[in-house]
Amino acid sequence: MDTRRVLRSSAAVVVGAALLVSGCSSGGGDSDKSESKKPLPTSTRPPGGDAAPLRALPKKIPVGLQTYYEQDLKWGECGVVGFECTHLTVPLDYRKPSADAELQLAVSRRKATGEGDPIGSLMVNPGGPGGSAVDYLQQAAAVGFPADLREKYDIVGMDPRGVGRSEPVECLSDREMDSYTRTDQTPDDQGEVDALVTAYENFAEGCEQRSGGLLAHVSTRDVARDTDVLRAALGDDKLSYYGASYGTYLGATYAGLFPYRTSRLVLDGAMDPSLEAVEINREQTGGFATAFRAFVADCVERRDCPLGNGSFEQAGKKLGALFSKTDEKPLETGESRTLTESLATTGVLQAMYTQAYWPSLRAALADAMDGDGAGLLSLADAYYERGPDGSYGNIMFANPAVNCLDLPPAFSGPDEVEDAFASFDKVSPTFGRTFAWASLNCTYWPVEATGKPYSIPAKGAAPMIVVGTTRDPATPYAWAQGLAGQLKSADLLTYVGDGHTAFMQGSTCIDDAITDYFLKGDMPPEGKRCS
């Protein structure tokens, strides 16, 4: 499993998942739920740390880019009722724009449904990196967004370069991906270590062979610049934006590069751009451990819990025993593919993204303990975006392509991974080594990283909202605190609860605060908490 920053909103994971309607509180927390009154987790890291600040680009558009900013978008039907589609032309390399090296990026829009002129365009990005914003728009945002937003905004999704319909990065065939996802990611001996390294090398080589000319130009900074071109082509003077998960990293980068062109930005399930790759991987390990603890606390209260009705430690041992069982002998699934330890682990981690998956995980674990791995395999397939016909989506190719360009690799080789075991195991005895070994994937990448950790003050940007969920598995709450502390004009909106991201996940408190902000520009009270 490639766990390094495979971040996506839970709305993108489970479209239309219905969670419990929640209450809210402001400031000190006057919600009737006792949990919302408890002290919140506190980040001990200074906002931004030692990372250098991201500098804004000049306001004046360079002469070589003016034709891109002034392009006239040709909208047409795209096979989905209520939507129109087009393509945005951008330079492959912003440093050397040339008509001989351009990209065509897929864009979709749902026009505002209300009477009168819309407020403007509201761009959306569901995360990943590698998640399709076009799919997210057409399947979730345009249906799940509050009606008032759909009435007042043209909602727009653009697949980032290298993603989905926008000249996608390609790496392995479907059959090769089936083999890759089965690779043992908790090797027990040197032979298995060598096999894992070979898998990462072959993956990187496949990406270079199929997409080599694109790999040096899919950074988050590149996509932020594409976003500004689209803003201008849509006719908007400033950007309004909702970004989930990795989409917060993109949105914050945009605010850092173009603070003078920001209008209303919501960054939900926030990332902290000041972190090194190894910190991201280790802290994400802790996020999934926190989510797993919440799952266990719910499970053990149920008579049919497959992890028993004892302590968290006992439940962890039962899960560990299941992983060991699949490592020794993969489980039958009713099809030609069996359930390996790596696929079983991926299936469990997939279910941590949203409570909507918890019933499926309980059933899948019970079946696996009886020798049937079909349920966990289905969850793993959802994570990898493997379709019933055996085809894979683009996200698992685009994800490392972006990640490995944005930051230098976490480790230089297997020895450094093994040296880090103690720190990862301390965070999560259950998942620590899986995440540690997964952190090795960028070590063998064919293109050297062009990015580095940076803080984003975005001085001069319009007021914006950073949203953090206290038990978020993929983007730990401390990251939201860190990003909100860096952005000079941002306030932190907190959801006290489970799951990855908070908007459209069942909290009327969160949804109302974000809707009011987008419609009227009203910032939520400082320190607002929802539960």
N, C-alpha and C positions, 0 to 999 in steps of 0.2 A: 504493500500500500504506500503510495506517495503522499505522506501526510504533511509535507512541508507546505504550509499555507495553501491548502486546498480549502478555501474559504468560500462559502456561498450562503446566501440567506436561506432560512428555513422555508420561506415562501417558495424559493426556487427548488428546494428539496421536495417539499410536499405542497403542491399547488392546492390552495383552498383548504388546508388543514384547519379544523375548527378546534380552538382551545377555549379554556374557560374565560368568560368575561370577568374582568378584573376591576378593582377599585383603584383609587389614586390618593396621593397626598402631596402637599407642597411643603417645602422647607423642612420643619422638624418632623413631619410625618404624622398626620392625624388620621390615617386610615384605620378602619376597624379591624384590619388584619394585623395580628400581633407581630408577624414577621416583618412587616414594613416599618415597624418601630425600632427594630434592632439596629445597632450600629452597622454601617456599611463597611465592606472591605476597603482598606486604604492602601494605596500604592506608596511604597517607601522610596520610589525612584523620583528624583527631581524631574519635572517635565522637560523633555528634550535631552536630558543627561548632558553628555559632552559632545553630542552631535552638532555639527555646524548647521546653521540655519539655511534653508532653501531660499535662494534669492529670486525675486520677481524678475520677469522678463520686461524689456522696455515696452512702454505703452504703444509706441508707433510700430505698425506692422511693417516688417521688412519688405522692400520692393519685390524681391523674388517670391514672396508669398501672397501678394495682393490678389492675383488671379484666383487663388484657392478661396480666399476670404470673400471674394465677390461672385463666386459661382452661383448660377441659377439652378436650383434643384428641380428636377422633373419628376413629379409625383405620379404614380399610377397604381392600379390594383395589384394586390399581392396574394390573392387567393383566400384571404381571411376577411369575412364580412366585418365592416366597420373600420378597417384599417387601410392605409395607403402606404406605399413603399417607394424608395428611391435609393440612389447611390451617391455617396459623397466622395469626391476625388481629393486625395491628399498626397503629399510627396512621401516617397519611401524614406528619405533622409532630410530632415529639416535643416541640417547644416549645409546641404548641397541640393536644394530643390531643382528638379529637372523633369521636363515633360517626358523624358525617356525612362524615368523610374518613378512610377506613381502607383498608388493603391486605390482600389475601389471598395469603399466600406458600406455595408448594408445598413439602411436606416428605415425604420417603420414609425408610423405616427397614427395616433387616434385623435381626431380633432375634438375640441371641446364640444360638449353636447348641449350646453346651455345657450340661452339667447344673449345677444349682444357680443361685443368683442371679448375674446379670452384675455386673461391676465398676461398670458404669454405661453412659452413652451416650458414644460417640466421634463427634463431629461432624467432617465433612470438607468441604473446599473446594478445587477443582482450579485456581483462578486465573482469569485473564482480564485485567482484570475483565470478566465476561460469560460465564464458563464455567458450565455447568449442573452444580450439585452433585448434583442428582437423577440425571442421566445418568451422571456420574462414579461415583456410588455403585453404580448398577445395572449398569454395564458394566465397571468396573475395580476399585473399592475392595472390593466385596463378594466378588469373585472373586480378585483379585490380592493382597489383604492376607494376611499370614501366617495360617495356620489358627488359631493360638493366639489371635490378636486377634479373629478372627471367632467363636471359641467364648466369649470372655470379655466382649465388648462388644456392645451394641446399636449398630450403625453407622448414622449418621444423616446425610442430606444435605438441605440446604434451598437452593432456588434463591433467591439474593438478590433483593431488590426490583428490578424492571426487567429481570430475567434469566429466560430460559427459560419456565417455566410460572408465574412470579410477576409477573403484570401487566407483560409485557415492553415495553421501549422499542421503538418502531417508527419508522423514518425514511424508507426508500425502498422502492419496489416491486422485485421481482426483476429486472425489465428495467432499471430505473434503476441497480440495483447492478451489473449487467453493464457498463453504461456507466461507472460510477464507478470500478470496479476497473481499467479500461483507461486511465484518465487518466494522462498522462505525468507522472511524479513526479521527473523530472530535466530540467526545461524548459531548452531551448537558446536561446530568444529571448523577447522580451516577450510575444508572442502566446501562447506556451505557458505563461508565467508567469500571464498573465491567465486562461487556461483552467483552470489548477490552482486558482487562487483562486476562480474561479466554481464549480468542483466542490465545494470546501470550503463555500462559502456555500450552495449548493443542498442539500448534505447537512444542514447545520445547520438550514436552513429546513424541510426535510422532517421532521426530528426535532421541531421546535417545533410544526409543524402537526399531527402525529400523536400526540405525547406531551407536549405543552407543560406540562400540569398536574403531571406526574411528574418532570420534569427537575431541579427544584430540590431533590428529596428522594431522590436515589439515591447519596449520598456513602458512602464507606467508614465514616464515623462512624455514619451511619444504620444501615448493615447490622450494625455491631458491636452496636448497641443492639437490633436485631432478634434477634441471636444470643443476647443475654442473656435476652430474653423467651422464646425457644425453650428455652433451658437450664432455666428455671423451669417451663415447661409440661411438659417431659419428666420433671420430678421430681428433677433433679440439683441438689445444693447448689452444686457447682462444675463448671466446664467442662473437659472433656478434648477435645482438638482436634488434627487434622492439617490443616495448610494448605500448599499447594504454590504456588510462584510468587507471583502477586498474593495468593493465600490467606495468605501470610506477612504481608503488609501488613494484611490484615483481622485476622489472629490477634494481631499485635502491637498493633494499635489496641485490640482487645478487652482485652488485658492492661493497656494503659495506662489505659483507662477503668474497668476492673473488676479491678484487681490482686488484690483480696480474694476474688474468685470464680474464680480459676484453679486447676486441678488439674495436668493433664499436657498440655503444649502442645509440638508439634513444628512448626517453621517451616522448610520445605524449599525451597531455591531462593530465598533471602531477598532482600527489597527493603530499601532504606535509606530510611526515611520522612523523613530530614532533608534530602534533596536537592531542589533546585529542578528544575523541569521540563526546562530546557535541560541540566542535568547528567545527569539520567536518560537523556535521548535520546542525548547524546554518549557516555556510558559504556556504554549498551547497544549503540551502534555498535561500540565496542571489543570488547564481548563476542561479537558476531557475527563480527567480524574474527578473533578468537582461534579461534572454532569453525571458521571457514573455513580458517584455516591448518592446523588439525588434519585437516580433511577432505583438503586438498591433500597433506599429508604422507603420508597413507594412500594417496591416489589415485596419486601419481607412482611409487609402488613397484609398481604393477600395469601389466602390459604393455598393457592396453587402456584406460589412463586417457585420457579425452577431452581433458584439459588438458595432455597431454604428460608427459614424464618428466624434465623439467628442474627449474629452481628455482621457488620460490614466486612470485617476481616474474614469471617467464615464464608460469606458470599463470594469474596474475591478469590478465595482458595478453590471454591467450586468452579468458578469460571476458569481459573488457571488450570485446573485439572482437565476441563473440557478442551482447552487449547492444546494441552500436552497430548491428549488423546488424538486430536486431529493431526498433530505433528507426527505421531507414530504411525497412524493409519488414517488417511483421509476418509471422510464419511460419504456414503452413497447419497445421491440426491434425486434419483429417479430419471436422470439423464446421463449423458456421456461424461459430463464434468463432475468431479467429486469436490467435496469441501475440504480444502487444505487449511492449515493453521492460519496462514496469511489471509485467506478469504474469510474465515470465521472471525478473525479480529476486525477486519474491515467491516463486516456486517454489524458487529456490535457497535463500533464507532459511528457508523452511519446513523444508527438509531439514537445517538446522543444529540443530534442536531435539533430535534423537536420531540416534545412529549407525545405528539400524534403517532410516533413510531413505537412507543413503549409497549402497547399491547402486542404488536407484531413481534417485538423482540422477546417478550416473555414466552410467546408461543413457539418462536423459533428456537429458543434455548431449550425449552422442554423437549421439543422434537429431536434436537441434536443430542441431548443426553440419552435419548432412546435410539440413537443411531441414524436419524434422518437429518441430513444437512440441508435440505431444500430451502427452508425458511431463511437461514443465515446466508445461503448463496444468493437468494433473491435480494436481500438487503445489500449485500456486497455489489451486486449488479446495479442496483440503484445508485450506489456511490460512484461507480465507474461509468455510469450512463451507458450501460450495455443493454441494447434492445433485445426483444424476444427473438429476433432473427439473427442474433449474434454480432450485430454491428455495434461499434463503439462511437460515442460522441467525441467531439474534438477537445473537451475540457482537459483530459489527462495529458494531452500534447501541449496545448496552449499554456497550461498551468506552469510546468517547469520552464517553458520558454521565456515566460515573463519573470518568474521568480529568480531564475539563474542569471538574468540580465540585470535585475534590480539590485541584487546584493551579492557580494562575494560568498562563496560556499561556506557552510558552517564548519566543515572539517576537511582536512587535506587527505585523509585516508582512513582505513579501518582502525589503525592504532589509536588515532585520536578519538574515534567513536568509543572504543573500549575504555579509554581513559575517562570518558564522560559518563560511563554507566552509573557511577555512584550518584551523580547529581540528577540524572534522569530517574533513577530508581527511587530516589528520595521523594521526588514529586509524585510518582505513580509506580508502585511495585507491579501493578497489573499491566500497564501500557508503556512504561518508561523505555524499555529496550526497543520496542517497535518504533517509537518516535526517534530514538537515538540513531538507529540504523537507517531510517527513512531520511534523516538529515544528510545522508551521504550522497543524495541523488545529484546535486549540482557539482560535485567534485569532478565529474568526468564530462561536464558540459563542453561542447566544442567552441563556444563563444565566450570570451572573457567578460565578466560583469562590467557594465558601464556605470552602474549606480552604486550608492553607498548609503548608510544610515544618515538621515538628516532630520533636524527639527523643523517644524513648519509654524512660524509665528503668523504668517499671512497678514502682516501689519497693513491696516487700511481696508481690509475686507469687511463686507457687511456682516451684521450679526448672524450667526449660524448655530445650529443645534447638533451636539454630539450625543448619541444615545448609547447607553451601556446597560447590559443585562448582567445581574450579579452572578448568575450561574451559567453564563454562556460558555459552551465547550470550546468553540473554535477561536473566538476573540475574547479572551479573559477581560473581566471588568476593569482590571488595572490598565489595560490598553486604552479604554475609553477615558479613564481619568488622565492618562498621559497625554492623549491627543487634545482633550479639552484644555489641559493646562498649557499646552504649547500655543494653540490658536488664540490670538489676542482678543478676538471678538466672539468666541464661542462660549456657550453654557452647556453644562452636562445635564441631560435628562436621564434619570435612572429607572430601570424596570427591575424590581425586586422579584426575581423568579427564574424559571428555567427556559432553556431553548436558545437558539442562535438567532439574534436580531429580535426586535420587539414590535415594529410597525406591522399592522395587519396580522397579528398573531393572537388576537382576542382581547387585548387590553383596550377598553374604551378610553381609559385615561391617557395612554400613549397616543392612540389614534386621534383623539380630540386635540391634544396639545400640538401634534404635528400638523393637523389640518388647519387649525387656527393660525399657525405660523405661516403656512403656505398661502392661505387666503388673505390674511390681514397683516402679516408681518409681525404678529404678536409673539414675543419670546415667552416661554414658560417661566414662572417664578424661579429665581435662582435656587438650586438645590431641590427641585421638584422630584418627587419619588412616586412611582406608580407600582401597584402590586396586583 
